[in-house]
């Protein structure tokens, strides 16, 4: 576990539960901040947590909130710094709250590409909590990405053993395996779910069939889920739209995205997918509008993807001057994007 800017192992093996959360009270700004985080309103959340610090509310909780907000914004450097400050303002003895902060910090390190440091922190978390499914999952993800297949699978099996929601965990594990060249192993988990699990929701079955490339069954289950799901409807629309795209009906997928956005205009992910549909339909102007509407939402987790797709849309529209200008700014912001560097060379010939 990390405490006061150092990594230490085994400190939490003998937790004193009376010290885990005693004396911690969420003030009104902290409460408002987390309410905003739940709505993905990160700008408001950050204002609330900053005000909490100014107002003298619990500093450990305030900086923890800032870290989680930065994490949601995909600003991993600032997230790590905020979690460091949270731990600096913790008590002498590390407890459940500190373990929670360390988990978020390890996640930020992982997302920031600091894999070794993240893995060391997950090691410490697991040493103190042998049933921490999230830590096993993320440690397994790091090991898979680093080429340690056996270690990754071991950790994934542990994650599935201890997860509260094993269905979601198995789908997440499939995605990691597929992204790293082990799709066949991931498909084993999905097929096993269909064969052995009796209480899969229509959404879960739809996602599984989608990844198994059985798009007809995916559509059927996701259509049912679309009618029944009340919360997190965006994820259903996203998967259903992608299914129709795979079935060759990008036009209808675009209709689904547009209808959803009329009632939920703050969803950058769906705007991005709508833009991709419009590109597929050779409607570059509509694609540009979708990507720029998404960028205006300020969702940092989507910014790089949206900016790249925006460039492609301007290319498709024949506005190479605008595309070149945007690409120059993109390369300055993301100099390690090899695909963008190749595209920039192409633009020089236009």
C-alpha positions in Angstrom: 0.0 0.0 0.0 1.1 3.5 -0.7 1.3 5.9 2.2 2.9 9.4 2.2 4.4 8.9 -1.2 6.0 5.5 -0.6 4.9 1.9 -1.4 4.7 -0.4 1.6 3.6 -4.0 1.8 1.8 -5.8 4.6 0.8 -2.7 6.7 -2.8 -3.5 6.5 -2.6 -7.2 7.2 -3.9 -6.6 10.7 -6.6 -4.0 10.1 -7.9 -2.1 13.1 -11.5 -1.6 12.0 -12.1 1.1 14.5 -9.6 3.3 12.7 -10.9 2.7 9.2 -13.4 5.5 8.9 -13.8 7.0 12.3 -13.6 10.8 12.3 -14.4 11.0 8.6 -17.5 13.0 7.8 -18.7 14.1 4.4 -19.5 17.8 4.4 -22.0 19.2 2.0 -19.5 20.0 -0.7 -18.0 16.5 -0.6 -21.5 15.0 -0.8 -22.4 17.4 -3.7 -19.1 16.4 -5.4 -19.8 12.7 -5.4 -23.4 13.3 -6.6 -21.9 15.1 -9.6 -19.4 12.3 -10.2 -22.3 9.9 -10.4 -23.8 12.1 -13.1 -20.4 12.3 -14.9 -20.5 16.1 -14.3 -16.8 16.3 -13.6 -16.5 20.1 -13.9 -19.1 20.5 -11.2 -17.6 17.8 -9.1 -14.1 19.4 -9.2 -15.6 22.7 -8.1 -17.3 21.0 -5.2 -14.2 19.2 -4.0 -12.1 22.4 -4.3 -14.6 24.2 -2.3 -14.5 21.5 0.3 -10.8 22.0 0.7 -11.3 25.8 1.1 -14.1 25.3 3.5 -12.1 23.0 5.8 -14.0 19.8 5.1 -12.3 16.5 5.6 -9.1 16.8 3.5 -8.6 13.1 2.9 -12.1 12.7 1.5 -11.8 15.9 -0.4 -8.6 14.9 -2.2 -9.9 11.4 -2.7 -12.9 13.0 -4.5 -10.6 15.1 -6.6 -8.6 12.0 -7.6 -11.7 10.1 -8.6 -12.9 13.1 -10.6 -9.6 13.3 -12.4 -9.7 9.6 -13.0 -13.1 10.0 -14.6 -11.6 12.8 -16.8 -8.7 10.5 -17.9 -6.3 13.0 -16.3 -4.2 10.4 -14.7 -1.2 12.5 -13.6 -3.4 14.8 -11.6 -5.4 11.9 -10.3 -2.3 10.3 -8.9 -1.2 13.6 -7.3 -4.7 14.0 -5.7 -4.6 10.5 -4.2 -1.1 11.2 -2.9 -2.5 14.3 -1.1 -5.4 12.3 0.2 -3.0 9.8 1.8 -0.8 12.6 3.1 -3.9 13.8 5.0 -4.8 10.4 6.4 -4.3 9.1 9.8 -1.2 7.4 11.3 -2.7 3.9 10.7 -3.8 2.8 7.3 -7.4 1.4 7.2 -10.1 0.6 4.7 -10.3 4.2 3.5 -6.6 4.2 2.7 -6.9 0.9 1.0 -9.7 2.3 -1.1 -7.6 5.3 -2.1 -4.6 3.1 -2.9 -6.9 1.0 -5.2 -7.9 4.1 -7.1 -4.3 5.3 -7.3 -3.2 1.9 -8.6 -5.9 2.1 -11.2 -4.7 5.6 -12.2 -1.1 4.3 -12.4 -2.3 1.4 -14.6 -4.2 3.8 -16.9 -1.2 6.1 -17.0 1.1 3.3 -18.3 3.1 3.0 -15.1 2.5 -0.8 -15.0 5.3 -1.9 -12.7 4.3 0.6 -10.0 0.6 -0.2 -10.4 1.3 -3.9 -10.1 3.4 -3.4 -6.9 0.5 -1.5 -5.4 -2.0 -4.1 -6.4 0.3 -6.7 -4.8 0.1 -4.8 -1.5 -3.7 -4.4 -1.7 -4.1 -8.1 -2.3 -1.7 -8.9 0.6 -4.1 -6.9 2.8 -7.3 -8.1 1.3 -7.2 -11.6 -0.2 -10.7 -11.3 -1.7 -10.3 -8.0 -3.5 -11.7 -9.0 -6.9 -11.0 -5.6 -8.5 -7.3 -5.7 -7.6 -7.0 -9.3 -9.0 -8.7 -8.2 -12.2 -6.4 -5.2 -12.7 -3.3 -7.0 -11.7 -4.3 -9.7 -14.2 -4.9 -7.1 -16.9 -1.3 -5.7 -16.3 0.2 -9.2 -16.5 -1.7 -10.0 -19.7 -0.6 -6.7 -21.3 3.0 -7.5 -20.2 3.0 -10.9 -21.8 2.6 -13.0 -18.5 -0.3 -15.1 -19.7 -0.2 -17.7 -16.9 -0.1 -15.0 -14.2 -2.9 -13.0 -15.9 -5.2 -16.1 -16.1 -4.5 -16.9 -12.4 -5.5 -13.4 -11.3 -8.6 -13.5 -13.6 -9.7 -16.7 -12.0 -9.3 -15.2 -8.6 -11.2 -12.1 -9.7 -14.1 -14.2 -10.9 -14.1 -16.2 -7.7 -14.5 -13.2 -5.5 -16.5 -10.8 -7.7 -19.9 -9.7 -6.5 -21.0 -9.5 -10.2 -19.3 -12.4 -11.9 -21.2 -11.8 -15.2 -19.8 -8.3 -15.6 -16.4 -9.5 -14.5 -16.2 -12.3 -17.1 -17.2 -9.9 -19.9 -14.5 -7.4 -18.7 -12.0 -10.2 -18.7 -13.0 -11.2 -22.2 -12.4 -7.7 -23.4 -8.9 -7.6 -21.9 -8.0 -11.0 -23.4 -9.3 -10.0 -26.8 -7.4 -6.7 -26.9 -4.2 -8.6 -26.1 -4.4 -11.4 -28.7 -6.1 -14.1 -26.5 -9.6 -13.8 -27.9 -10.0 -17.6 -28.0 -9.5 -17.9 -24.3 -11.9 -15.1 -23.7 -14.5 -16.7 -25.8 -14.2 -19.8 -23.6 -15.5 -17.7 -20.7 -18.4 -16.3 -22.7 -19.5 -19.7 -24.0 -19.3 -21.1 -20.5 -21.6 -18.3 -19.3 -24.2 -19.2 -21.9 -23.9 -22.9 -21.2 -23.9 -22.7 -17.4 -25.4 -19.5 -16.1 -29.1 -19.5 -15.7 -29.7 -15.9 -14.6 -28.1 -13.9 -17.4 -29.9 -10.6 -18.2 -31.0 -9.9 -21.8 -28.3 -7.2 -21.9 -25.6 -9.6 -20.7 -26.7 -12.2 -23.2 -26.8 -9.6 -26.0 -23.2 -8.5 -25.2 -22.0 -12.1 -25.1 -23.6 -12.9 -28.4 -22.2 -9.7 -29.9 -18.6 -10.8 -28.9 -19.3 -14.3 -30.2 -20.3 -12.6 -33.5 -23.9 -14.1 -33.4 -25.4 -10.7 -34.2 -29.0 -11.9 -34.8 -29.2 -13.3 -31.2 -27.4 -10.2 -29.9 -29.9 -7.9 -31.6 -32.9 -9.9 -30.2 -31.7 -9.8 -26.6 -30.6 -6.2 -26.8 -33.9 -5.1 -28.2 -35.6 -6.7 -25.2 -33.1 -5.0 -22.9 -33.7 -1.6 -24.5 -37.4 -1.9 -23.5 -36.8 -3.0 -20.0 -33.6 -1.3 -18.7 -34.3 2.0 -16.9 -30.8 2.9 -15.7 -27.7 3.0 -17.8 -29.7 2.8 -21.0 -26.8 4.4 -22.9 -24.8 1.2 -22.6 -27.7 -0.8 -24.1 -28.2 1.6 -27.0 -24.4 1.6 -27.6 -24.3 -2.2 -27.9 -27.5 -2.4 -29.9 -26.4 0.2 -32.3 -23.1 -1.5 -32.8 -25.0 -4.8 -33.4 -27.0 -3.1 -36.2 -23.8 -1.8 -37.7 -22.4 -5.3 -37.8 -25.7 -6.5 -39.4 -25.1 -3.9 -42.2 -27.8 -1.4 -41.0 -25.8 1.6 -40.1 -28.7 3.9 -40.9 -30.9 2.4 -38.3 -28.0 2.4 -35.8 -27.7 6.1 -36.4 -31.5 6.5 -35.7 -31.0 4.7 -32.4 -28.1 6.9 -31.4 -29.9 10.1 -32.5 -33.1 9.2 -30.6 -31.1 8.5 -27.5 -29.2 11.7 -27.7 -32.4 13.8 -27.9 -33.1 12.8 -24.3 -29.5 12.3 -23.2 -27.4 15.0 -24.9 -24.4 14.7 -22.6 -23.2 11.3 -23.8 -20.0 11.7 -25.7 -19.6 8.0 -26.4 -22.9 7.8 -28.2 -22.1 11.0 -30.2 -18.9 9.4 -31.3 -20.7 6.3 -32.4 -23.2 8.4 -34.3 -20.3 10.2 -36.0 -18.9 6.9 -37.1 -22.2 5.9 -38.5 -22.4 9.1 -40.5 -19.0 8.5 -41.9 -20.1 5.1 -43.0 -23.0 6.7 -44.7 -20.6 9.2 -46.4 -22.3 12.1 -44.7 -19.2 13.9 -43.6 -20.9 17.1 -42.5 -23.2 15.2 -40.1 -20.2 13.3 -38.8 -18.3 16.5 -38.1 -21.3 17.9 -36.3 -21.5 14.8 -34.1 -17.8 14.7 -33.2 -17.7 18.4 -32.4 -20.9 18.2 -30.3 -19.2 15.5 -28.3 -16.0 17.5 -27.9 -18.0 20.4 -26.6 -19.1 18.2 -23.7 -15.6 18.2 -22.3 -15.4 14.5 -21.6 -11.6 14.1 -21.3 -11.8 10.3 -21.5 -13.1 10.7 -25.1 -11.1 13.7 -26.2 -8.3 11.9 -28.1 -10.6 9.6 -30.0 -13.0 12.4 -30.9 -10.2 14.7 -32.1 -8.8 12.0 -34.4 -12.2 11.1 -35.8 -12.9 14.8 -36.3 -9.8 15.0 -38.5 -10.9 12.0 -40.5 -14.3 13.6 -41.0 -12.8 16.8 -42.3 -10.7 14.8 -44.7 -13.9 13.0 -45.9 -15.5 16.4 -46.4 -12.6 17.4 -48.6 -11.5 20.2 -46.2 -7.8 19.3 -46.2 -6.7 22.7 -44.9 -8.8 22.3 -41.7 -7.8 18.6 -41.4 -4.1 19.6 -41.6 -4.6 22.3 -39.0 -6.3 19.9 -36.6 -3.7 17.2 -37.2 -0.9 19.6 -36.3 -2.6 20.3 -33.0 -3.3 16.7 -32.5 0.3 15.6 -33.0 1.5 18.2 -30.5 -0.9 16.8 -27.9 -0.4 13.1 -28.8 3.1 12.8 -30.3 3.3 9.0 -29.8 0.2 8.1 -31.9 1.8 6.3 -34.8 -1.4 6.0 -36.7 -1.8 9.8 -36.6 1.8 10.3 -37.7 1.1 8.2 -40.8 -2.1 10.1 -41.4 -0.2 13.4 -41.1 2.2 12.3 -43.8 -0.7 11.5 -46.1 -2.2 14.9 -45.5 1.0 16.6 -46.6 0.4 15.2 -50.1 -3.1 16.6 -50.3 
